[in-house]
Structure formats: structure tokens, C-alpha cells
Amino acid sequence: MKLRYKILGVLVILLAVGVLSLALAMSHTSPCGPAPPPPAGATLMKGIVYRCYGSPDVLRYEDIAKPTAADNEVLVKVHGASVNPLDWHYMEGTPYIVRMDAGFGKPTNPRLGVDFAGTVEAVGKNVTRFKPGDEVFGGKFGAFAEYVTVREDRALALKPSNLTFEQAASVPIAAITALQALRDKGQVHPGQKVLINGASGGVGTFAVQIAKSFGADVTGVCSTRNVDLVRSIGADHVIDYTREDFTKGAQHYDLIVDNVGTHSLLEYKRVLNPKGILVMIGSTTPGNWFGWLATPIEALMLSPLMSQKFGMILAELNKNDLATLGTLMQSGKVTPVIDRRYKLSETPEALRYLEEGHARGKVVLTVE
């Protein structure tokens, strides 16, 4: 009976997503227009904006209105930010379901970016957790700018004193995704054998270190050029996927965190222990329609028939997990890995590099 309801649920999801995607694809996509004049008397700042969907060519580095903190908000002077695949999806408006949040014909919010770190410049009258001068990090749309406002009760935490602003800015989306995949979906605990597929990327480098902090025996999978990096951040074993296919090996795992989607669910099943768990980070299936749902739906269908569990995670930014990560970084158990640094004005180049898929750790922006 449960399987029947799951199948019915999948069909409903497919129908709904199909209709929605068709509507979004057929919706008019507005051309990029000129920058509107800032509000009269507004204090200005530099920021990255986009007024239509497309490649990094649609991004503009412009003077925009500086925000002010509401009663329950904190105004942060941004010193560093980092780019994520999420930023690329919002910039392109793909897959089309992204436009449910971002806007149909054009972006409703021209600001871009989520991850940031900086110094509190002002607080609203109801704010009690932060004060001017505090060094903080967190996540909020519009982070690719000189200033950002964040609600006190949202994803904002004090920056660990042993991290630079650039390091702290690399944390929110990638590290929270890794933490929630391992702890919440993967139920990791000491002594387990954990494999991180895509161990050298933004999420992967955090996942290796966080899994080690939980006491797991960690295997990282990466390319030849990244073997030393993955070993240096604490992996007990490193597999070079250009020389060895771990799904054909004799080793079995209690938990696999898949960042890159290079194998089928049945291939992963072969190397999972009987009660093992596979956690997929997003989806790497190309396409703007609902092809990206294929693997999650397959997982939903297969899980009731098997002793192993297959699932996907989309991270939820929150202050408690930021604080948890802050503690791990302050203790030295987790250290952000930074590949390249760009100026805020070079955000288009940073996103192009990220999309090439070869970043080792995180790509960050310096806000001067």
C-alpha cells in the first residue's frame, strides 16, 4: 500500500512539475534593460546585479542603493563572499522551476549571491545578539555587494577568530550542506565507513573534514591532481577515479555522500552495506525541464524495495548550524579550502570558473 501511494505521489509530482516547467518555458523572458536611476537621496554602494536571465555576461557591477537595517535586522559591511552553483542557477533561471522563486520573465530581485562574511556596521533597535563591530558570517540573498542586511534570527553567526573573512565567507552553503547531509540524512556516527564522491570540491572538502570530526573512517574520491589535497584534509583513504572505479571494488560503506552523480543508484547499491545510506547533493542531471528529477524519483521508488536508503538533500541555512560549524572551525577540526580569489567586480569570471567544474574547494570574492 505504501508503495502504491509513493507511485501515485511521483506521478502527481511529475505532472505538476511538467505543467509548471512548460508554463515557465513559455513565459516571456524580458531583455536586459538599462539600469534604473537609484532612489533620490539614496546612499550608494557597489554591487552585482542582473536584470535578465543568461550567462555571466548579464551581470553588472553598478552603483545601487545601500540598504538600512530594520528593527530586527543587522547591517553588515561585506569583506568577503563566495560563489556557489546556486548563484549560477539563479543567474540563468534554470532549471525553469527556479523561476518560481526568482521571477518568471525576469528576476524580481536583481541582487545575486548568498554567502558572505563581514563586520556589523549597524543594528536595529530590537537586535540583541549582535552589536556594531562584531565580525560575522552567514547567508542572505544579495551578498555580492558592499553591504547586506540580515534578520537577527536567520543565518548569521559570529565569525571564528582564527578565520579570515574570505575563509568564513566560503562556509555557509557548502559547509551546511555537508553537515546536514552527513548528520541529518546520513546519520553518521563514530567508526562508520564513509565515502565522499567528489571530495575535492566545495561541499566535498567540508564533508571530508566534518565526517572525520564525527569519528568516521573516510574515503575520498577525486581526480589525480587532487589526491594530495584530499589526503591533506584528513581522508583516511583516497581513490583516484581515473584509475579505479570504487563501485567495482570489494570495500563496502555505511554512508556515501555523492556530490557529482557519476554513478547509477544500482552501482552505489553494490558497495553499500545492507543498512547503508546514500545521500545525493542536489542533482547533476543536465536539462532545464524535469530531467533533474529522474534520479530522486528513482531513489524514491527503489528505497521501499531495499534495505539501503537513498535520498537527496537541499540545505537549509540556519543560525544553529552556522554556530556548530563555527565551533568546528575554531577548534581546528574544519578548515575551509580556497582555490581562487576574485574581486567583487570580477564575479562573472568567478562564476565562469566555478561552472567549469574543476574548482578545488571554494571560489571566493574579495570586497574592497
N, C-alpha and C positions, 0 to 999 in steps of 0.2 A: 504493500500500500504506500509506504514512504517513497519508494522508487517511482511509482506512478505519479505521485504528486510532484516529485522532482522533475520528471519529464514534462509534465504539464507546465510547471513553472518555467522551465527552459524555453518551451515553445512560446509562452507569453512574453518572456524577455526578448526573444529573437524578433517576434512580431513588433513589439514596441520600439525596439532599437532600430529595426529596419524602417519603420514608418518615420521615426524621428530623423534618422540619417538622411532619408530621401528628402524630407522637408528642409533640412539644413542645407543639403547639397543644392537644392533648387532655389534656396533663398538668395536674394540679391547680395552680392559682395561689393561693398562700396569701394571706389578707388581711394587712394590716399590723397587727402586734400591738404591744403596749406595749414600751417599752424594757426589756430585762433589766437587772437591777442589775449594776453593774461588779464585777469580782472583788474579794474582800475585801482591803483593804490596798493596792489599786492606786492609783498616782498618776494623776490625771485630766487630760485636756486637752479642748479643744473640737474638734469635727469634724462633718463632714456624713456622715450615714448614710441608708441606705434598706433597709427590711426587706421590701418587696414591690415589684413592678414597676408602673410607671404614669407619670403626668405629673410635673412638678416638685413637685406637691402631696405626693408621697410622701416627699420629702426632709425630714430633720430635722437641726437644729443642736443637738447634745447634748454632754453630758459623756461621754467614752469613755476607755478605758484608754490611757495613754501607752505607746508601745512602748519596748523597750530593745534596744540593739544586740547581736546575736550576735557570735561571734568574728570572722566575716568580713563584718560589716555596719557601716554608718555611720549614726548617728542625726543627722538634720537638723532643726533648728528652722526651720520653713517661714515665709518672709516674703511670698511671692507664689506664686500658682498661676494656671493658665489653663484655660478650658473648651474642649472640642472636641466635634465630632459624635459621637466615640466614647463620650463620657460620656453623651450623650443615649441612644444605642443600649443601653448597659448599664442605664441607669435604666429604660427602657421594656421591656427584654428583647426588642427587635425589631431586625432580623428574627429569627424564632424560633431560627435556628441560633446566635445569640449565647448562648442559654441553655446550650449545650453547655459553655461556659466559665464563665458567670456562675451557673448553677444552674437546675434545672428549675422547680420550683414557686415558689421564692423565691430571692433572691440568697444564695449561700453565703458571700460576703464582703460585709458591709454597708457597707464603706468605698467611696468613689467618688473619681474624679479620677486623673490621671496626671501632668500637667506641674507642676513646682514649681521654686522657687529658694529658697535659704536659707543658713543658717550651720551648719557642723558643730558639734554640741554634744558628741558622744562617739563614739569608735570602738572596735570590737572588738580583742582582743589580737593578731589576725593581720593587721590592716589596716596597709598601708604607704604607700598612695597619698595618704591624707588624714590631717589632724590637726584637733583642735578649733580652731575659729576660722576655718577655711577657708570661703570663700564659694563655693558650688557651685550647679549647676543640673542637672536630669535628669528622669527619668520613672520612676514607680513607682505602682502602684495604691494608692489610699488617700491621695492627695496633698492632698485637700481637708480638711486638718486642721492643727493647730498643729505636729505632729511627724510625721515619716515615717522609716522605716528602709529602707536600700537596700544591697544587696550591693555590695562594693567593685568587683567585676569587671563589674557591669551598667551601665546607662545613667546614669552620673554623671560630671560633669566640673567643673573649676574654672570659676567664672563670670568672663567677661571683665571687667576692671576698669572699663571705660568704660560698662558697662550697669547700670541699676538692677535690683533684684530682680524688679520687675514685668516689665521687658523680657526678662530672662533666662528668667522663668517662661513667657513666651509662645512660647519657641523649640521645645522638644523634638519633639512630634508633628508640628506643621505644617512646621517647617523641615527636619526629617529626611525627611519625605515629599517635599518639594520637591527636596531634594538627591538622594535616591535615584531619583526619577522622571527627573530631568534627566541625572544622571551614569551611573547603572547601567542603567536601562531605555532612556533616550533617547540615551545615548552622545554627549552634547553635546560639541562642540569649537569652537574659535575660528572665526569667520566664518560660522557657520551662521545661517540664518533660523529663529528660534524664536517660536512663538505660544503665549501663555498665555491660555487661555479661562477667565474667572473670575479676573482679575488683581488684583482689589481685596479678596479675601477673605484668610483666614488663611494658607492654603497659597499662594495666588496672589501675595501681596505678597512672600513669601520667594522664590518661584520667579522672579519678575522680576529680583530683585537677584542671585540665585545664577547665573541664566543670563548676566547681564551680567558677573559675575566670571569666567565661563568664556570670555568674549570673543565671545559670540553677539550677533547683531543681533535685538533683542527687540521683539515686538509684543504689547501687552496689550489684551485685550478686556474691557470693563466697561460700566456704565451711565453716563449723562450726568453724574450728580453725582460720579462717581469718576474722571473723566478726568484732572483736575488731579493727584489723588493718585497715580495710576499713572504719570503723566509725571514726577512729582517723585521717584519712587524709581528712576528710570533707564530706563524704557521708551523705546526709540527711536521707536516709533510706537504710537499708541493708537487703537483702534477703538471707537466708541460703538455698541453693538449695537442700541440703539433707533433708530438712523438708518442703519445699514449691516450687511448680513449678509456676514461675511467669507468664508463658503463659496461665495458667488456672485461674489467678486472675482477679479481677474486675478493677484494675488500668490500664489505657492506657497511652501511652508515645508518645511524639512528635519525639523522636530520640532514637534509640537503636544502640549502638556500640557493636558488637559481636566479642569477642576475641577468643572464644573457640568452636563455631559451635556445640552447644549441642542441638539445636532445628531446625526443618524444617522451610522453609520460610513461609509456611501457618500457623504454630504455632506463628511465630513472627507477621504475619499479624493480627492475632486475637487481639493482645494487642497494635497495633499501631493505633494512631489516623488517621482519614481519609486522612490527608495530611502528615502523619508521614513518617520518613525516617529510613531505616535500612542500616547500614554501616558494612560490613564484613571485618575484618582484615585478609588478606590472605585467606588461606583455611586449614582446619584441616582434610580434607578427605585424608585417607591413600592411598598409592599406588604410583608407580613410572611412570605409564603411563599417561593417561589424566583423571583419576577419579577425580583429584583435580579440574577439570574444571566444574564438574557436577553442583555444587551449583551456581557458577557465571553465567553459561549458563541458568540455571533455572530462576535466577533473571532477566536476560536479556529478557527472554521470557515472564515472568509474569508482569514485570513493565508496559508495554504498556496497559495491561488489567486492571490495578488497579489504584486507586487514590494515593496509597502509592508508595514510591520509594525504590527500592532495589539496592544496589551497593557494589562494593568491592574496596578496596584501597591498593595500593602498594606505600609506602612512597618514596618521592624524597628528598634526603638530599640536603640542600642548606644553604647558609650563613645567609639569611634573617630570616628564621625560627629558626635557632640557636640563632640569636640575640634576637628574640621575646621570646624564652624560657629563655634566659639569663636574660632578664628583669623580667620575671615572677618569676624566682628563686631568683634574687637579692631582689625583693620586699617581698619575703617570701610566695607568693601565691602558689608556687610549690616547693616541697622538694623531692628529689629522695629518694626512699625506697630501701635499700640494704639488701639483705638476707644473702649471704655468700661472703667471700673473699678468693681468692686463689692466690698463687704466679704464676708468668708467667709460670714457669716450670711445674705447676700443671694444665695447660689448659685442658689436656684430662679429668681430674677429674671434672673440672668445667663444661665442655660440657656434660659429663655423667649426672651430677646432673640436669642441665637445661633440658635435654631431658626427665627426669622422670616426668616433668610436675607439680611439686609441689613447685616451687620457689615462694617465697613471695617478689615481687618486682624484683630487678635486682641482677645478679651474676657478681661480678667484679674480675678483675685480678690486683694484685699489681706488678709493675715493679720496682725491687730494683736497 
